[in-house]
Each structure stands twice: as C-alpha cells, then as structure tokens.
C-alpha cells in the first residue's frame, strides 16, 4: 500500500461458523450401508486406502477443470465400486467436522471408525478442491471467478477515493483492478445491464433480492436533483 493511503474494511464474506448438522434418518441409512461396504473393502485389503489417496492426488493436485470431478468419481468406482465411491465423494464435499463426529459416534466397531477417520482426513486435505471440481462440473466455468476481495481506499487526506478488486479464477489465474469511483460505478452499470437480459429462472431469487436491496440503498444515498431534474447519466452511457 502506498504511503498516505487509508484502507477501509474489506468487503468480503466472513467464513461461515461451523455448526452441528444432524443427519436425516433416511440419509443415515444409506451412509451406514455405504460405510459398511467401504469398511469391508478396507479390511480385506488395507492398501486400498493408499490407492484412494493416489486417485485424489492424481485428479486434484493440478489445475481443477470441468472434467476433474467426473474423472475422480469414475476412478473411485473402478477401485471400490459405486456405493463406497459415492460415500467418499459426497462426504468430501461436507466441510463440517460435526458430520464426521456424528457418523463416528454411531459406528459399530473400530474398523468402521477407522473408515470414518479416513473420510474425514480426505475431506480435510482435498475437500475444498473436490467442491470446486463439483461446481465446475455443472455450475461454473474454469474462467469464472472463484474468490473476490474488494477494498475501498482513500489517497492521502483528501477526497481521492479508489476501489481495488482482487479476483482469482478457478483455473488459478489472478486479476487485479484499481478503479476510480466513477470507473467502478460504470463497471457495475455494465454488469447490471447484462444481468437484466438473463431469464428470471436462471438465477437464484435470493441473490436477485440482495441486488435489489443494494440498488435501493444506492438510490437513497446518491439520488439528488439538479435544477429540478435527476442527476445526468454517467458519460458515455445512455
């Protein structure tokens, strides 16, 4: 940060607090069955655990793509079968230790508890990348943004403000923008103009409501009259 710049609080989502997630009874029956099958496989051949790690490492240690999740699940199915592969991939997307503690608590024997600990360790090590791969397989694209960090800053003691934005793509590429307030508003205007063309059922309505509330707040803050007329539009925009 250059000398004289006064940083404002970063606009970013706070990590969600981990809370217990009770497992529905109907779901627990499937989990219990899959876990029993996986435990039997591991008891018959303990080296399978190492092969599972190898598969995760093979498909996730490099850049995650839209095909990574499917390739991961196919490889696991070949190794341990459909049911255990389902348990491994589904549990790896549950980034909450209480889920594993709940299963561990209801495990029948030491062998089954070891299987739960294996699943928990796989999730702790690869879970965020498994989730990225899962979303890339149907919701996002490799060139989509994965994380965004936005900061409002002021230069010196004057009123010269600017906004910085750090974006990271799913493919790992990083983009840095430093914008004046006018430039940031222009970019926002362009995005909103395009978003309005999207069919209403293509976007979660909760997100749309958040945008509406944000725009309402902006309207109240910046709306002002100039000689009985609304403030003119930004230069270059209709």
Secondary structure as UniProt FT lines:
FT   TURN            3..4
FT   STRAND          5..7
FT   HELIX           25..44
FT   TURN            46..47
FT   HELIX           48..60
FT   TURN            66..67
FT   HELIX           68..80
FT   HELIX           82..92
FT   HELIX           97..105
FT   HELIX           110..136
FT   TURN            137..139
FT   TURN            142..143
FT   STRAND          145..155
FT   TURN            156..159
FT   STRAND          160..169
FT   TURN            170..171
FT   STRAND          174..180
FT   HELIX           181..195
FT   TURN            196..197
FT   HELIX           200..202
FT   HELIX           205..222
FT   STRAND          225..226
FT   TURN            227..228
FT   STRAND          229..230
FT   TURN            235..236
//
